[in-house]
C-alpha cells in the first residue's frame, strides 16, 4: 500500500510538471484544475487550451518510439508515458451529461493499468483501438445570476441556448417564454444558436431578466448556508439616545463587526462604546456572518446606545483595565477608526458629537464647476480614488455633452444626489458607487454628474436647475423623497423634444440590483439610440443630396454668369472695334477731303498738260484720268491718288513699261523730270 501511494504521488508530480510545461499556469491554479479533472492530464489541457481535433494515441506511441531509439526508458519515463496514454484513453468513454452539474470524472488509473499502458506505448496501435482517439467534448461552464440567486450550468459546446433556458426554467421556476438571458458578448442571441458558434471561453457569466414577473420581497427561504450568504437582511436599528431609527440592508455574508462599524459611522458611537440589545445568544463572536448569527430573516430589530463609562478621576484602574483588555475585534476598530473619520478624542469619549466630516459641497458656491471640484476631492478623501468620473461643469453642460452630440456619441446622464444626513449615504457610496463593476459601467455608458443636497441652499439651487432642464415633474419627484431615502441616482435619457427620467434609484439597494437597473436603462437607451442613428444617417443623406444639388445649382449660376460676362465683353469689344473702325474711316475721309481740296485745278489743253491714269489692281477699278502741269511735283500726284480713298502708305505707284516704282522717286521732282509727259498709265500695287 505504501509503495502504491508513493507511485501515485510520483505520477501526480509528473502530471503536474507536464501540465505546467504545456500551459504555463502557476502551481496553485494547476493543482486546482487537475483536481477538477481528477488528475486527467489530457482533459485538463483540453479544458485550458481547447483543440480542434482530438489527441491521437499514436502520437504517444510515436514519441515513445523516438525515445526508444536513444536507449531504453527509465522507470520514471515509462511511468510518464503510461500516465499520458492512460490519460488519453481513460476519460473519453464517460463524457459529462448536459445538466446543471457535471457528472463526476472516473477515478485515476491504478498502477497495474499504468504498467499495462506503458507496455502498450511501445507496441503498434491496432486498427481495432482507433475508437480511443475520439476527442472528449468540450464543456462550457455558465454562472447565471437571477435577482439574488446564482445557478451553475455545465453544458457541451454543441448544445443550444434554448437548452440553457430549459435547465434554468427547471432550477429557477421561471417559464422559458418569460425569460430573457442576457450577458452574451455578441448581444441577444436566439434560442436555436449553437454555443460553439459563439466562440465562448470555458467559464462564462450570464444573468436572467424577467420584466413580466414582479420581484418578490425575498428569495427562497432555503436555509442552506450558501444561499443564506446571498440573502439581504434588513436591520432596523433604533438609536435610544436620539430616538432615531435606521433601516439598513446587509448581505448575509457581512459580519457583525462590519455592521457595528457602519453603525459607528452613523451614530458617532465608537464600536468599543456601543451597547447593543437584540442580538441572538448565538451571535457571540463579532467575526460571525449575519447568515450564521441566528437573526431573523428578512427583518431583525436591534437597538444601540453609548455605553456609560466611569469618570477618569474616580476609577483610573478600571479604565486602564478596559483599555488593555480589549478584544481582538475591538482592537481592530481602534486601528481602523481613522478610516471612518474618528479621531483619538472621540475614540476615548472625549470628543464632541458634532459632524466629523467636512461637507462634500460648499454652501452658496457661485460657480458650479468649482463646487463639483470640491465635491470630487472630498468624495475621494472619504471613499477612495476608485469612484465614478464626475463631470466637472454645470448641469446644462453635462446635458449638452450627453444628449446633443452625434447620435453614435450620445450617452445616458446619471445624476447622483448626495445627502450626508441620510443613514444610507455612507454605505451606498462605499459599497455601490465605488464598486469596480459599477465604476466601469458608469464610465463606459454614462455621463455622471453629482450634487450635494445636504444644505438647503444647494438643494434649492438643484431644484431650480432641474426645473429649467427637465421640467417641474422631475423637480416635484425629487421633493417627495425624504432624507432617509437619499442618496438618489437619476437616470436621464435625452429625446428629440425633451429629456426623460428613466429611473430613480434610491440608496437602499444592492450592487446587483443597481447593476441590473443600470443595464435595463442602457438597453432602453440603446434601442432609442439605434433609431436616432438611423434617423441621423437618413437626415445626413438628405442633406448631402441637398448640398450636392445646391453646389450644382451654384456652379450652373457661376457658369451662366461667366458666359454672360464673356458675351457682354465680346459685344463691348465689337462696339469698340466698330467705333475705332468708324473713327479711322472718318479720319481717312477727312484726310482725303483735305488732300482733294489742296489739289491744284486741272490745267486747260495746251498748257503743258501731262495726262495720268492710275489703275487699282485689287479693286478692279480705274482712277479717273487727270491732267497735271508738267511742272507739278510728284507729291501732287501722290496726293491725288490719296484723295481717291487710296492711302499712299499702303500702295506703291508703278509705270507700265518700263516698269518703274514712282513712289521711290523724290516727291519734290516734277512730272517732267520723272518722264511722265505727255501721258502715262500708272498701276497701284499693295506694299509688302
C-alpha positions as CSV (number, residue, x, y, z in Angstrom):
1,X,0.0,0.0,0.0
2,X,2.8,2.4,0.9
3,X,4.5,1.7,-2.5
4,X,1.2,2.3,-4.4
5,X,0.8,5.6,-2.5
6,X,4.4,6.6,-3.3
7,X,3.9,5.7,-7.0
8,X,0.7,7.7,-7.1
9,X,2.4,10.8,-5.6
10,X,5.2,10.4,-8.1
11,X,2.8,10.1,-11.0
12,X,0.9,13.2,-9.9
13,X,4.1,15.2,-9.6
14,X,5.0,14.2,-13.2
15,X,1.5,15.1,-14.4
16,X,1.7,18.4,-12.6
17,X,5.1,19.2,-14.2
18,X,3.8,18.2,-17.7
19,X,0.6,20.3,-17.2
20,X,2.7,23.4,-16.1
21,X,5.1,22.9,-19.1
22,X,2.1,22.8,-21.5
23,X,0.0,25.7,-20.1
24,X,2.4,27.9,-18.1
25,X,-0.1,28.1,-15.3
26,X,1.2,28.7,-11.7
27,X,1.3,25.7,-9.4
28,X,-1.7,26.5,-7.2
29,X,-4.1,27.0,-10.1
30,X,-2.6,24.0,-11.9
31,X,-3.3,21.7,-8.9
32,X,-6.9,23.1,-8.7
33,X,-7.5,22.4,-12.4
34,X,-6.0,18.9,-12.2
35,X,-8.1,18.1,-9.1
36,X,-11.2,19.3,-11.0
37,X,-10.4,16.9,-13.8
38,X,-9.4,14.0,-11.4
39,X,-5.7,14.4,-12.5
40,X,-6.6,13.6,-16.1
41,X,-3.8,15.4,-17.9
42,X,-5.4,15.5,-21.4
43,X,-8.8,16.6,-20.1
44,X,-7.2,19.4,-18.0
45,X,-5.1,20.6,-21.0
46,X,-8.2,20.4,-23.3
47,X,-10.1,22.5,-20.8
48,X,-7.5,25.2,-20.8
49,X,-6.3,25.0,-24.4
50,X,-9.2,23.6,-26.5
51,X,-8.1,21.9,-29.7
52,X,-10.0,21.4,-33.0
53,X,-9.0,17.7,-33.2
54,X,-8.6,15.1,-30.6
55,X,-5.2,13.8,-29.3
56,X,-4.3,10.6,-31.1
57,X,-2.9,7.7,-29.1
58,X,-0.5,7.1,-32.0
59,X,1.2,10.4,-31.0
60,X,2.2,9.0,-27.7
61,X,3.4,5.8,-29.4
62,X,5.4,7.8,-31.9
63,X,7.1,9.8,-29.1
64,X,7.8,6.6,-27.2
65,X,9.3,5.0,-30.3
66,X,11.5,8.0,-30.9
67,X,12.7,8.0,-27.3
68,X,13.4,4.3,-27.6
69,X,15.9,5.0,-30.5
70,X,18.2,6.6,-28.0
71,X,18.1,3.8,-25.4
72,X,15.7,2.1,-23.0
73,X,13.4,4.3,-21.0
74,X,13.9,4.8,-17.3
75,X,11.2,3.9,-14.8
76,X,10.1,7.5,-14.4
77,X,9.9,8.0,-18.2
78,X,7.9,4.8,-18.6
79,X,5.5,6.0,-15.9
80,X,5.2,9.3,-17.7
81,X,4.3,7.6,-20.9
82,X,1.9,5.3,-19.1
83,X,0.1,8.2,-17.5
84,X,-0.1,10.1,-20.8
85,X,-1.6,7.0,-22.6
86,X,-3.9,6.2,-19.8
87,X,-5.0,9.9,-19.6
88,X,-5.8,9.9,-23.4
89,X,-7.8,6.6,-23.1
90,X,-9.4,6.8,-19.7
91,X,-12.0,9.6,-19.5
92,X,-13.1,9.6,-23.2
93,X,-15.8,7.0,-22.7
94,X,-17.6,9.0,-20.0
95,X,-18.5,12.5,-21.3
96,X,-20.3,14.7,-18.8
97,X,-24.0,15.0,-19.2
98,X,-25.8,18.2,-20.1
99,X,-27.2,19.0,-16.7
100,X,-26.9,21.8,-14.2
101,X,-23.9,20.0,-12.7
102,X,-21.2,17.9,-14.4
103,X,-21.1,14.1,-13.6
104,X,-18.1,13.0,-11.5
105,X,-15.0,12.0,-13.6
106,X,-13.7,8.5,-13.5
107,X,-11.0,7.5,-10.9
108,X,-7.4,7.8,-11.9
109,X,-5.7,4.7,-13.4
110,X,-4.2,2.2,-11.0
111,X,-0.5,1.2,-11.0
112,X,-1.4,-2.1,-12.8
113,X,-3.2,-0.3,-15.6
114,X,-0.3,2.2,-15.8
115,X,2.1,-0.6,-16.3
116,X,0.0,-2.2,-19.0
117,X,-0.5,1.1,-20.7
118,X,3.2,1.8,-20.6
119,X,3.8,-1.6,-22.3
120,X,1.2,-0.7,-24.9
121,X,3.0,2.5,-25.5
122,X,5.9,0.6,-27.2
123,X,3.6,-1.6,-29.3
124,X,2.0,-0.8,-32.6
125,X,-1.6,0.6,-32.4
126,X,-4.1,-1.9,-33.8
127,X,-6.9,-0.6,-36.0
128,X,-9.4,-2.0,-33.6
129,X,-8.2,0.5,-31.0
130,X,-8.9,3.6,-33.1
131,X,-12.1,4.4,-31.1
132,X,-9.8,5.7,-28.4
133,X,-8.7,8.7,-30.5
134,X,-12.1,10.4,-30.3
135,X,-11.9,13.8,-28.7
136,X,-13.6,14.5,-25.4
137,X,-16.5,17.0,-25.8
138,X,-15.6,20.5,-24.7
139,X,-17.6,21.6,-21.7
140,X,-18.7,25.2,-21.0
141,X,-19.4,26.5,-17.5
142,X,-22.1,29.2,-17.0
143,X,-22.6,31.1,-13.8
144,X,-26.1,32.6,-14.2
145,X,-27.5,35.2,-11.8
146,X,-31.1,35.8,-11.2
147,X,-32.0,38.5,-8.7
148,X,-30.4,37.2,-5.5
149,X,-29.7,33.7,-6.7
150,X,-26.8,32.1,-8.6
151,X,-27.1,28.9,-10.6
152,X,-24.2,26.9,-12.1
153,X,-24.8,25.3,-15.5
154,X,-22.4,23.0,-17.4
155,X,-23.1,22.0,-21.0
156,X,-21.3,20.7,-24.0
157,X,-20.5,23.4,-26.6
158,X,-22.7,21.5,-29.1
159,X,-25.7,22.5,-27.0
160,X,-28.0,25.4,-27.8
161,X,-29.0,28.5,-25.9
162,X,-32.5,27.1,-25.6
163,X,-31.2,24.1,-23.6
164,X,-29.6,26.5,-21.1
165,X,-33.0,28.2,-20.7
166,X,-34.7,24.8,-20.2
167,X,-32.3,24.0,-17.4
168,X,-32.7,27.4,-15.8
169,X,-36.5,27.1,-16.1
170,X,-36.3,23.9,-14.0
171,X,-33.8,25.4,-11.5
172,X,-35.4,28.8,-11.1
173,X,-39.0,28.0,-11.7
174,X,-39.3,30.7,-14.4
175,X,-41.1,29.9,-17.7
176,X,-38.9,30.0,-20.7
177,X,-41.3,32.3,-22.5
178,X,-40.8,35.0,-19.8
179,X,-37.1,34.6,-19.5
180,X,-34.5,36.9,-21.1
181,X,-31.0,35.5,-21.0
182,X,-28.5,38.4,-21.1
183,X,-24.7,38.8,-20.9
184,X,-23.7,37.5,-24.3
185,X,-20.8,39.4,-25.7
186,X,-22.3,39.4,-29.2
187,X,-25.7,40.8,-27.9
188,X,-29.0,39.0,-27.8
189,X,-28.9,35.5,-29.5
190,X,-31.9,33.3,-30.5
191,X,-32.6,30.1,-28.6
192,X,-31.6,28.0,-31.6
193,X,-28.0,29.3,-31.6
194,X,-25.4,26.6,-31.0
195,X,-22.9,27.5,-28.3
196,X,-19.9,26.5,-30.4
197,X,-20.8,29.2,-33.0
198,X,-20.4,31.9,-30.3
199,X,-16.7,31.0,-29.6
200,X,-17.2,31.2,-25.8
201,X,-14.4,30.7,-23.2
202,X,-14.7,27.9,-20.8
203,X,-16.2,30.0,-17.9
204,X,-19.0,32.5,-18.6
205,X,-21.2,34.8,-16.6
206,X,-24.8,35.5,-17.6
207,X,-27.9,36.9,-16.0
208,X,-31.6,36.5,-16.3
209,X,-34.2,39.3,-16.7
210,X,-37.9,38.7,-16.2
211,X,-39.6,42.1,-16.8
212,X,-43.0,40.4,-16.8
213,X,-42.6,38.9,-13.3
214,X,-42.7,41.3,-10.4
215,X,-39.8,40.9,-7.9
216,X,-40.6,39.2,-4.6
217,X,-39.8,40.7,-1.2
218,X,-37.2,38.0,-0.6
219,X,-35.6,35.0,-2.2
220,X,-36.3,31.4,-1.4
221,X,-36.4,30.6,2.3
222,X,-34.0,27.7,1.9
223,X,-31.8,27.5,5.0
224,X,-28.7,26.3,3.1
225,X,-25.7,28.4,4.1
226,X,-24.5,29.4,0.5
227,X,-28.0,30.8,-0.3
228,X,-28.3,32.5,3.1
229,X,-25.0,34.3,2.5
230,X,-26.5,35.8,-0.7
231,X,-29.7,36.9,1.0
232,X,-30.2,40.5,2.1
233,X,-31.1,41.2,5.8
234,X,-33.0,44.3,6.8
235,X,-31.7,45.5,10.2
236,X,-34.0,48.0,11.9
237,X,-31.7,49.7,14.4
238,X,-33.0,52.1,17.0
239,X,-30.7,54.7,18.5
240,X,-32.1,55.0,22.0
241,X,-30.3,58.3,22.8
242,X,-31.5,60.3,19.8
243,X,-34.7,58.3,19.2
244,X,-33.8,57.7,15.6
245,X,-34.5,54.5,13.6
246,X,-32.2,53.3,10.8
247,X,-33.2,50.8,8.2
248,X,-30.0,49.2,6.8
249,X,-29.7,46.4,4.2
250,X,-26.8,44.0,4.5
251,X,-26.0,40.8,2.7
252,X,-25.8,37.6,4.7
253,X,-22.0,37.5,4.1
254,X,-21.5,40.7,6.1
255,X,-20.0,40.2,9.6
256,X,-21.4,41.6,12.8
257,X,-18.2,43.6,13.2
258,X,-18.8,45.3,9.8
259,X,-22.3,46.2,10.8
260,X,-21.1,47.7,14.1
261,X,-18.5,49.8,12.1
262,X,-21.2,51.2,9.8
263,X,-23.4,52.0,12.8
264,X,-20.4,53.7,14.4
265,X,-20.1,56.0,11.4
266,X,-23.9,56.8,11.5
267,X,-24.3,57.4,15.3
268,X,-20.8,58.7,16.2
269,X,-20.5,55.9,18.8
270,X,-17.2,54.0,18.6
271,X,-17.6,50.3,18.4
272,X,-15.9,49.8,21.8
273,X,-18.5,52.1,23.4
274,X,-21.6,50.6,21.7
275,X,-24.1,48.8,23.9
276,X,-26.5,46.5,21.9
277,X,-29.8,44.9,22.5
278,X,-31.5,42.3,20.3
279,X,-28.6,40.2,19.1
280,X,-29.3,36.4,19.5
281,X,-27.3,34.5,22.1
282,X,-25.6,32.6,19.3
283,X,-24.1,35.9,18.0
284,X,-21.2,35.9,20.5
285,X,-18.4,36.5,18.0
286,X,-18.2,39.7,16.0
287,X,-16.5,37.9,13.2
288,X,-19.6,35.8,12.6
289,X,-21.6,36.5,9.5
290,X,-25.2,37.6,9.6
291,X,-26.3,34.3,8.0
292,X,-24.8,32.3,10.8
293,X,-25.7,34.7,13.6
294,X,-29.3,33.4,14.0
295,X,-31.0,36.8,13.4
296,X,-34.5,36.8,11.9
297,X,-35.0,36.8,8.2
298,X,-35.8,39.0,6.3
299,X,-36.1,41.7,9.1
300,X,-34.5,41.9,12.5
301,X,-34.8,44.6,15.2
302,X,-31.9,45.9,17.2
303,X,-31.2,48.8,19.5
304,X,-27.9,50.6,20.4
305,X,-26.7,53.3,22.7
306,X,-23.5,54.6,24.1
307,X,-22.1,52.5,27.0
308,X,-21.7,54.6,30.1
309,X,-18.1,54.9,31.2
310,X,-16.8,55.7,34.7
311,X,-15.1,59.1,35.5
312,X,-11.4,59.1,34.8
313,X,-10.5,60.6,38.2
314,X,-12.6,58.1,40.2
315,X,-11.7,54.8,38.6
316,X,-8.5,55.1,36.7
317,X,-7.5,51.5,37.3
318,X,-10.8,50.2,35.8
319,X,-10.4,52.4,32.8
320,X,-6.8,51.1,32.2
321,X,-8.1,47.6,32.5
322,X,-10.7,48.4,30.0
323,X,-8.2,49.7,27.5
324,X,-5.7,46.8,27.9
325,X,-8.4,44.0,27.9
326,X,-10.0,45.0,24.6
327,X,-10.9,42.0,22.4
328,X,-9.3,41.5,19.1
329,X,-12.2,42.8,17.2
330,X,-12.3,46.0,19.3
331,X,-8.6,46.5,18.7
332,X,-9.3,46.3,15.0
333,X,-11.9,49.0,15.4
334,X,-9.4,51.2,17.2
335,X,-6.8,50.8,14.4
336,X,-9.4,51.4,11.7
337,X,-11.1,54.3,13.5
338,X,-9.4,56.9,11.2
339,X,-10.9,55.1,8.2
340,X,-14.4,56.2,9.3
341,X,-13.4,59.7,10.4
342,X,-13.0,59.0,14.1
343,X,-10.2,60.9,15.8
344,X,-8.5,59.9,19.1
345,X,-10.5,62.2,21.3
346,X,-13.8,60.6,20.0
347,X,-12.3,57.1,20.4
348,X,-12.0,57.7,24.1
349,X,-15.3,59.5,24.5
350,X,-13.7,63.0,24.9
351,X,-14.8,64.4,21.5
352,X,-17.9,66.2,20.7
353,X,-20.7,64.5,18.9
354,X,-20.8,67.1,16.1
355,X,-20.3,66.2,12.5
356,X,-16.8,64.9,11.8
357,X,-16.8,65.4,8.1
358,X,-16.4,68.4,6.0
359,X,-19.3,68.9,3.5
360,X,-18.9,67.4,0.1
361,X,-20.0,70.8,-1.4
362,X,-19.7,74.3,0.0
363,X,-22.9,76.2,0.5
364,X,-23.8,79.0,-1.9
365,X,-20.9,78.3,-4.3
366,X,-21.0,80.8,-7.1
367,X,-19.6,78.5,-9.8
368,X,-20.9,75.0,-10.4
369,X,-17.6,73.8,-11.7
370,X,-15.8,74.9,-8.5
371,X,-18.4,73.2,-6.4
372,X,-18.1,70.0,-8.3
373,X,-14.3,70.1,-8.0
374,X,-14.7,70.4,-4.2
375,X,-17.3,67.5,-4.3
376,X,-14.9,65.2,-6.2
377,X,-11.9,66.0,-4.0
378,X,-13.9,65.4,-0.8
379,X,-15.6,62.3,-2.2
380,X,-12.1,60.8,-3.0
381,X,-10.9,61.7,0.5
382,X,-13.9,59.9,2.1
383,X,-14.3,56.8,-0.1
384,X,-11.0,56.4,-2.0
385,X,-9.8,57.2,-5.5
386,X,-11.9,54.5,-7.2
387,X,-15.2,56.2,-7.9
388,X,-17.2,57.4,-10.9
389,X,-15.7,60.1,-13.0
390,X,-17.9,63.1,-12.1
391,X,-18.5,65.7,-14.9
392,X,-16.9,68.9,-13.7
393,X,-19.2,71.6,-15.1
394,X,-22.8,72.8,-15.0
395,X,-25.8,70.5,-15.4
396,X,-26.5,72.3,-18.7
397,X,-23.0,71.4,-20.0
398,X,-23.4,67.8,-18.8
399,X,-26.8,67.6,-20.7
400,X,-25.1,69.0,-23.8
401,X,-22.3,66.5,-23.5
402,X,-24.7,63.6,-23.1
403,X,-27.6,64.4,-25.4
404,X,-26.7,66.8,-28.1
405,X,-23.7,65.3,-29.9
406,X,-23.9,62.9,-32.8
407,X,-26.2,60.0,-32.2
408,X,-23.4,57.5,-32.1
409,X,-21.6,59.5,-29.3
410,X,-24.6,60.1,-27.1
411,X,-24.8,58.6,-23.6
412,X,-27.2,58.5,-20.7
413,X,-26.9,61.1,-17.9
414,X,-26.6,59.8,-14.4
415,X,-27.3,62.4,-11.7
416,X,-26.1,61.4,-8.3
417,X,-27.7,63.4,-5.4
418,X,-25.9,63.0,-2.1
419,X,-27.3,63.9,1.4
420,X,-25.0,63.5,4.4
421,X,-27.9,63.4,6.8
422,X,-29.2,60.1,5.3
423,X,-28.1,56.9,7.1
424,X,-27.7,55.2,3.7
425,X,-25.2,57.6,2.2
426,X,-22.0,56.1,3.6
427,X,-23.0,52.5,2.7
428,X,-24.2,53.5,-0.8
429,X,-21.1,55.4,-1.7
430,X,-18.5,53.0,-0.3
431,X,-20.2,49.8,-1.5
432,X,-22.2,50.8,-4.5
433,X,-20.7,53.8,-6.2
434,X,-17.1,52.7,-5.5
435,X,-17.6,49.1,-6.7
436,X,-15.3,48.4,-9.6
437,X,-18.1,46.9,-11.7
438,X,-20.3,50.0,-11.2
439,X,-17.5,52.5,-11.8
440,X,-16.5,50.7,-15.0
441,X,-20.1,50.5,-16.3
442,X,-20.9,54.1,-15.5
443,X,-17.7,55.3,-17.2
444,X,-18.5,53.4,-20.4
445,X,-22.2,54.2,-20.7
446,X,-23.0,57.3,-18.7
447,X,-22.0,61.0,-18.2
448,X,-22.1,61.1,-14.4
449,X,-22.9,64.5,-12.7
450,X,-23.2,64.9,-8.9
451,X,-24.7,67.4,-6.4
452,X,-24.9,67.6,-2.6
453,X,-28.3,68.5,-1.3
454,X,-27.4,68.4,2.4
455,X,-27.6,72.2,2.6
456,X,-31.0,73.7,1.9
457,X,-29.4,76.4,-0.3
458,X,-27.7,73.8,-2.5
459,X,-30.9,71.8,-2.7
460,X,-32.9,74.8,-3.8
461,X,-30.4,75.5,-6.4
462,X,-30.6,71.9,-7.7
463,X,-34.4,72.1,-7.9
464,X,-34.1,75.3,-10.0
465,X,-31.7,73.6,-12.4
466,X,-33.9,70.5,-12.7
467,X,-37.0,72.7,-13.4
468,X,-35.1,74.5,-16.2
469,X,-33.7,71.4,-17.8
470,X,-36.2,68.6,-17.0
471,X,-39.4,70.2,-16.1
472,X,-41.5,70.6,-12.9
473,X,-42.4,66.9,-12.8
474,X,-38.9,65.9,-12.0
475,X,-38.5,68.7,-9.5
476,X,-41.6,67.6,-7.7
477,X,-40.5,64.0,-7.7
478,X,-37.2,64.9,-6.0
479,X,-39.1,67.0,-3.4
480,X,-41.2,63.9,-2.5
481,X,-38.2,61.9,-1.4
482,X,-37.4,62.1,2.3
483,X,-33.9,62.4,3.7
484,X,-33.7,58.8,4.7
485,X,-34.4,57.7,1.1
486,X,-31.3,59.5,-0.2
487,X,-28.9,59.2,-1.9
488,X,-30.6,59.1,-5.3
489,X,-29.3,58.2,-8.7
490,X,-31.4,59.7,-11.5
491,X,-31.0,58.1,-14.9
492,X,-31.9,60.6,-17.6
493,X,-32.2,60.0,-21.4
494,X,-32.3,62.7,-24.0
495,X,-35.1,62.7,-26.5
496,X,-35.8,64.7,-29.6
497,X,-38.0,67.3,-27.9
498,X,-37.4,66.8,-24.2
499,X,-35.3,64.9,-21.6
500,X,-36.9,61.9,-19.9
501,X,-36.0,60.5,-16.4
502,X,-36.0,56.7,-17.0
503,X,-35.3,55.6,-13.4
504,X,-34.8,56.9,-9.9
505,X,-32.6,54.6,-7.9
506,X,-32.7,55.0,-4.1
507,X,-30.0,54.3,-1.6
508,X,-31.5,51.2,-0.1
509,X,-30.3,48.8,-2.9
510,X,-27.6,46.3,-3.6
511,X,-24.8,46.2,-6.1
512,X,-26.5,43.5,-8.2
513,X,-29.8,45.3,-8.2
514,X,-28.1,48.6,-9.1
515,X,-26.2,46.9,-11.9
516,X,-29.4,45.3,-13.2
517,X,-31.3,48.6,-13.2
518,X,-28.4,50.4,-15.0
519,X,-28.3,47.6,-17.6
520,X,-32.0,47.9,-18.1
521,X,-31.7,51.7,-18.7
522,X,-28.9,51.1,-21.1
523,X,-31.0,48.6,-23.1
524,X,-33.8,51.1,-23.4
525,X,-31.3,53.8,-24.4
526,X,-29.6,51.6,-26.9
527,X,-32.9,50.9,-28.7
528,X,-33.6,54.6,-28.9
529,X,-30.1,55.3,-29.9
530,X,-30.3,52.9,-32.9
531,X,-33.4,54.8,-34.1
532,X,-31.7,58.1,-33.7
533,X,-28.7,56.8,-35.6
534,X,-30.9,55.6,-38.4
535,X,-32.8,59.0,-38.5
536,X,-29.5,60.9,-38.4
537,X,-28.0,58.9,-41.2
538,X,-31.1,59.5,-43.3
539,X,-31.1,63.2,-42.5
540,X,-27.4,63.4,-43.3
541,X,-28.0,61.6,-46.6
542,X,-30.8,64.1,-47.5
543,X,-28.7,67.0,-46.5
544,X,-25.8,65.6,-48.6
545,X,-28.1,65.3,-51.6
546,X,-29.4,68.9,-51.0
547,X,-25.8,70.2,-50.6
548,X,-24.9,68.5,-53.9
549,X,-27.9,70.0,-55.6
550,X,-27.1,73.4,-54.2
551,X,-23.5,73.1,-55.3
552,X,-24.6,72.0,-58.8
553,X,-27.0,75.0,-58.9
554,X,-24.3,77.3,-57.8
555,X,-21.9,76.0,-60.4
556,X,-24.6,76.4,-63.0
557,X,-25.2,80.0,-62.0
558,X,-21.5,80.7,-62.0
559,X,-21.2,79.2,-65.5
560,X,-24.1,81.3,-66.7
561,X,-22.6,84.4,-65.1
562,X,-19.2,83.8,-66.8
563,X,-20.9,83.1,-70.1
564,X,-23.0,86.3,-69.8
565,X,-19.9,88.3,-68.8
566,X,-17.9,86.9,-71.8
567,X,-20.8,87.7,-74.1
568,X,-21.1,91.2,-72.8
569,X,-17.3,91.6,-73.1
570,X,-17.4,90.4,-76.6
571,X,-20.2,92.8,-77.5
572,X,-18.4,95.6,-75.9
573,X,-15.3,94.7,-77.9
574,X,-17.3,94.6,-81.1
575,X,-18.7,98.1,-80.3
576,X,-15.3,99.4,-79.5
577,X,-13.8,97.9,-82.7
578,X,-16.7,99.3,-84.7
579,X,-16.2,102.7,-83.2
580,X,-12.5,102.6,-83.9
581,X,-13.1,101.5,-87.4
582,X,-15.6,104.3,-87.9
583,X,-13.1,106.8,-86.4
584,X,-10.4,105.6,-88.7
585,X,-12.7,105.9,-91.7
586,X,-13.7,109.3,-90.6
587,X,-10.1,110.2,-90.2
588,X,-9.2,108.8,-93.6
589,X,-12.2,110.6,-95.2
590,X,-11.1,113.9,-93.5
591,X,-7.6,113.4,-94.8
592,X,-8.9,112.5,-98.3
593,X,-11.1,115.6,-98.4
594,X,-8.3,117.9,-97.2
595,X,-6.0,116.4,-99.9
596,X,-8.6,116.8,-102.5
597,X,-9.2,120.4,-101.6
598,X,-5.5,121.0,-101.7
599,X,-5.1,119.7,-105.3
600,X,-4.4,122.4,-107.9
601,X,-7.0,122.8,-110.6
602,X,-6.7,120.7,-113.7
603,X,-4.9,122.7,-116.4
604,X,-6.6,123.5,-119.7
605,X,-5.5,122.0,-123.0
606,X,-2.3,123.3,-124.5
607,X,-0.9,124.4,-121.1
608,X,1.8,121.7,-120.8
609,X,-0.5,119.0,-119.6
610,X,0.6,115.6,-118.5
611,X,-2.3,113.1,-118.6
612,X,-2.1,110.4,-115.9
613,X,-4.4,107.4,-115.2
614,X,-3.9,105.2,-112.2
615,X,-5.3,101.6,-112.2
616,X,-6.1,99.8,-108.9
617,X,-5.1,96.1,-109.3
618,X,-7.3,94.6,-106.5
619,X,-10.4,96.8,-106.7
620,X,-10.6,96.2,-110.4
621,X,-11.3,99.8,-110.9
622,X,-9.5,102.8,-112.6
623,X,-8.9,106.2,-111.1
624,X,-10.4,108.8,-113.5
625,X,-8.0,110.5,-115.8
626,X,-6.4,113.6,-114.5
627,X,-4.2,116.2,-116.2
628,X,-1.4,117.9,-114.4
629,X,1.1,120.5,-115.4
630,X,4.4,119.2,-116.4
631,X,5.9,121.4,-113.7
632,X,3.8,119.8,-110.9
633,X,5.7,117.9,-108.4
634,X,5.3,114.1,-107.9
635,X,3.8,114.9,-104.4
636,X,0.8,116.4,-106.1
637,X,0.3,113.1,-108.0
638,X,0.6,111.2,-104.7
639,X,-2.0,113.4,-103.1
640,X,-4.3,113.0,-106.0
641,X,-4.2,109.2,-105.5
642,X,-4.8,109.5,-101.8
643,X,-7.7,111.8,-102.3
644,X,-9.5,109.0,-104.1
645,X,-9.5,106.9,-100.9
646,X,-6.3,105.0,-101.5
647,X,-3.8,105.7,-98.8
648,X,-0.4,106.4,-100.2
649,X,1.4,104.5,-97.5
650,X,-0.4,101.3,-98.4
651,X,0.4,101.1,-102.0
652,X,3.2,101.8,-104.5
653,X,2.7,103.6,-107.8
654,X,4.3,101.8,-110.9
655,X,4.7,102.7,-114.6
656,X,3.7,100.1,-117.2
657,X,6.8,100.0,-119.4
658,X,9.5,100.1,-118.5
659,X,8.3,99.0,-115.0
660,X,9.4,101.7,-112.5
661,X,8.3,102.5,-108.9
662,X,7.4,106.1,-108.9
663,X,6.9,106.2,-105.1
664,X,10.7,105.7,-104.7
665,X,11.4,108.9,-106.6
666,X,11.9,112.2,-104.9
667,X,8.4,113.6,-104.2
668,X,9.8,117.1,-104.9
669,X,10.8,116.3,-108.5
670,X,8.4,117.3,-111.3
671,X,6.5,115.1,-113.7
672,X,8.7,116.2,-116.5
673,X,11.8,115.0,-114.5
674,X,10.1,111.7,-114.0
675,X,9.4,111.4,-117.7
676,X,5.7,111.1,-117.1
677,X,5.0,113.6,-120.0
678,X,2.9,113.8,-122.1
679,X,0.8,110.8,-121.0
680,X,1.4,107.8,-118.7
681,X,-0.7,105.0,-117.3
682,X,0.2,104.1,-113.7
683,X,-0.6,101.0,-111.6
684,X,-1.2,100.8,-107.9
685,X,0.2,97.8,-106.1
686,X,0.0,97.0,-102.3
687,X,3.1,97.5,-100.4
688,X,4.7,94.3,-98.9
